[in-house]
Amino acid sequence: MHVPDGFIDAPVSVAAGVFAAGAVAVSLRGARRELDERTAPLAGLVAAFIFAVQMLNFPVAAGTSGHLMGGALAAILVGPYTAVLCLSVVLLLQGIFFADGGLTALGVNITVMGVVTVVVAYAVFRLLTGLLPRTRRSATASAFVAALVSVPASAAAFTLLYWIGGTTDIPIGKVFTAMVGVHVLIGIGEAVITALTVGAVLAVRPDLVHGVQGSLAAPLKLRIDGELVDAPAATRDPEPAPARRSTRGFWITGLVSAFLLAGFVSFYASANPDGLERVAADQGIDEKVEEHGAADSPLADYGVGDIANARLSGGLAGVIGVSATVVVGTGVFWVIRRRKEESGDAPRDRDHENA
């Protein structure tokens, strides 16, 4: 649902840009609490994976396709603040180099696809994981529902912005019904991808899933006089914590998967217009759409301009996009991590303190 230039007027686009900039600024500070030496590179990997999967449009209805937004996936895996930054990096690179999403509409896209999806999805996920049993199956199911809800919420947010600053005179009720209706279907695809990914990570490295940290292991229960009560805390000295497992193998596997998705699987993605494009064409929202400022980019429309072979052109563009996203994303998150250490916000090593 990348909003192009011309759908939303200048005043609302500027206001959305200011809001998005504020959200990014807040997220830069909040991400300091979420990132450490292990999760900083993983956040860059999450951004690259989202870039790759967004190239995989899947059919949802006759003549309409959808793609992952990624807000729910990123929020659950690396935390809500870091997730907003992940989506911002992806949307920025897509707009500048791939002519996907308007440049003047960047604030609109970050607000709608980044902030709204992340906030809604993470709130739903935390609510459900607090109510359901503390199991991997429940966490996966919660991820499914959170992702499903986040997509029509994003469509509703676009409709609100269009109601305030749309450049064409279309009854807002029609826009809302069409946008939310088609994005409920897209949300099902988003939910499946999110649940499968979160479930896969939980199966191999649950310690790397931010949304379930400290919540999967329920307290030990004892049955006394027919009632279950919490077991008393152990009084003996706790055993030393096990050494942290390396994330290198996980990172390499994830990056290779992103390259394969963007460089090969994307060739088989649906060529049909996505939900916003279809609604815009059907309802006349695109009457005043403007040519993209990066239309002359050699990577515009996810292809390398000088390569005639469509399969090779699209695959190479996908590999370039994943590479750029993982480099920029990882760099941003390492800088945040470094600032955290320099400011003294990082937790001190207890063993060093006690030495």
Disulfide bonds with the S-S distance in Angstrom:
none
